[in-house]
Amino acid sequence: MGNLALTGAPPAIAAPLGVSWPVFGEEEQDLLQGVLQSGIWWRGGHADQDESQVGRFERDFAAFQDAKYGIAVANGTVALEAALRAVGVEAGDEVIVPAVTFVATATAVLQANAIPIFVDCDPRNYTIDPHAVATAITSKTRAVMPVDYGGMPCDMDALQAVAAKHDVAIVSDCAHSHGSQWQGVGTGAIADCGGFSFQMGKTLTTGEGGMILTNREEVAARASSYHNIGRYPGRPFYEHHIPSTNIRMTEWQGAIGNAQLARLAGQTATRERNVTYLSQELDGIDGFAPIFRDPRVTRWGFYFWHFKYHGARFGGIKRDTIIKACNAEGLRVHTGHTHPVYRNPIFQEMNFGRTGHPFTCSLYGKEVDYRQVYCPESERIYAEEALCMPHATFLGPQSDMDRILDVLHKLERNQDALRAWECENQTDAAS
Ligand SMILES: Cc1ncc(COP(=O)(O)O)c(C=O)c1O
């Protein structure tokens, strides 16, 4: 049987670590009841937005992230699309995005009729590489969409310098970075604007939902109009000014958002405390390393906690064997996303419909072939290095971090058994 759960021994961790997600209580129930009883289930029914759940959520989440304006929407993907449109991205424009992200970063660009241009990541912490951004800028570039991947803020100083030099906007994808700060300022409030997701797995969730944050009044006005079928505040209800859509957040989502927001600061502090301890202790295990945290990251509200695996320092054992062994021991570990975004069929097969828009748009006039795109660091980290654990694992006591370390130490002691298992299960253990 051996010592490893992979080979039939009892798992090192008997009960799941952390907490079950989402966390909720009477606050959520009371606020939802309030919406139900009010008979006003959409934000438009409240003349005074301070009385609407969505209005309150916008104001308070924007303040929490240090932004002046918040526009709550139906989900994170449309938040990004609206944010891009609000800074003036249109057909024929290019938007630079990282290859390491969820597909929505790139599809939001397509939804805004623009062309996503993929660039590589900084291998230290998997955020967009500012040098790669600078190199990818062309006369068509209208915006950069850096992603605070896993919640880790991008190097906003370097990105703002590049953006200012080339006069392009920065629309941050903050879908993972609720609570994170760069030099004391909340993500989403640093550059032109940011888009958040409140999908159920996120550290602030409304089930589905999103928000655009900005400090720029005109960007807020455009995003607000776009999300509300082209209306302008103070103008007649049936007067519509721009081609747009209805992506308003419901009062149900707003109510949940308000209750969840009240928990966010405390949860962020707990996660950060636990991960700081774990990162320090991880230093003692060769082969594993915490992800690089820039000292300018003054608060880290992470969604995935990424850490790195170096098989060459761990008996040559493959990363995917480590994942299987951890999961067998009761420790939830995965790779986060699994491949660079450009590897998705949408890009490899150029699935852009009958007309091929926006690539065939005469305003663009260039050719793009995503099959030629290759970002070596992004490829490498997904193939062999990246490991991550979900944020809810870090909402328990510090002793849970010791359980994580127990598992990794157990694997370290049993490298021979892991190698033997790997040999017997060659076809399963992908490289
Ligand atoms: C990096 C990133 N951007 C955008 C989104 C889109 O958010 P939503 O699922 O709320 O549309 C996600 C969702 O997980 C994401 O991970």
The ligand as an ORCA input file, in Angstrom:
! r2SCAN-3c Opt
* xyz 0 1
  C      -9.690     37.007    -15.634
  C     -11.175     36.999    -15.836
  N     -11.722     37.980    -16.554
  C     -13.049     38.035    -16.763
  C     -13.900     37.085    -16.251
  C     -15.340     37.141    -16.586
  O     -16.180     37.234    -15.486
  P     -17.644     36.654    -15.524
  O     -17.555     35.172    -15.398
  O     -18.301     37.297    -14.340
  O     -18.278     37.064    -16.802
  C     -13.375     36.046    -15.474
  C     -14.235     35.020    -14.893
  O     -13.843     34.147    -14.193
  C     -11.963     35.999    -15.272
  O     -11.401     34.999    -14.583
*
